[in-house]
Amino acid sequence: MSEVTLTIGGRDYAVSCADGEEAHVARLGAEIDRKFQQLGRNVSTKDAQNMLFAALLLADELHEARKEGEALRSQVEEAGAERETLAAQVAEARRAVEAARVEAARVEAAGTQPAAAPPADAAPTLFDDPELGPALERFADLLETCADKLEGKGPST
């Protein structure tokens, strides 16, 4: 067992602690002294009352930190849900791209029109655009990068 002398409010206090914990206890004592100093002119003549007010300041700080921690946890949960949504959208986009690749390969191999080819007089659709597949692939890659950033896996910009 070790003993550490803490100076709080100009007074020394001997505190016992486990071996190896001296520096930690000294840092805690210094934090209490800082809170004690925040009392300024409101210092009482009673040491116990001064310690109580310093402890209240620390407890308030801890309470605020816990509230911030809860808010951060909530944001992390929301980001996780958004990441899951984005991941599902990426997977769906990849399936669409793969289906388009398979159909394009089938058409190329067979030398025929796509299975559900519109009539010649029909208005062109988005799927008639030959740049759609590569654009969807780029979009899927972008969504995956965003999902990785939300998970903390990718480099942030």
Secondary structure, 3 states (H helix, E strand, C coil): CEEEEEEECCEEEEEEECCCCHHHHHHHHHHHHHHHHHCHHHCCCCHHHHHHHHHHHHHHHHHHHHHHHHHHHHHHHHHHHHHHHHHHHHHHHHHHHHHHHHHHHHHHHHCCCCCCCCCCCCCCCHHHCCCHHHHHHHHHHHHHHHHHHHHCCCCCC
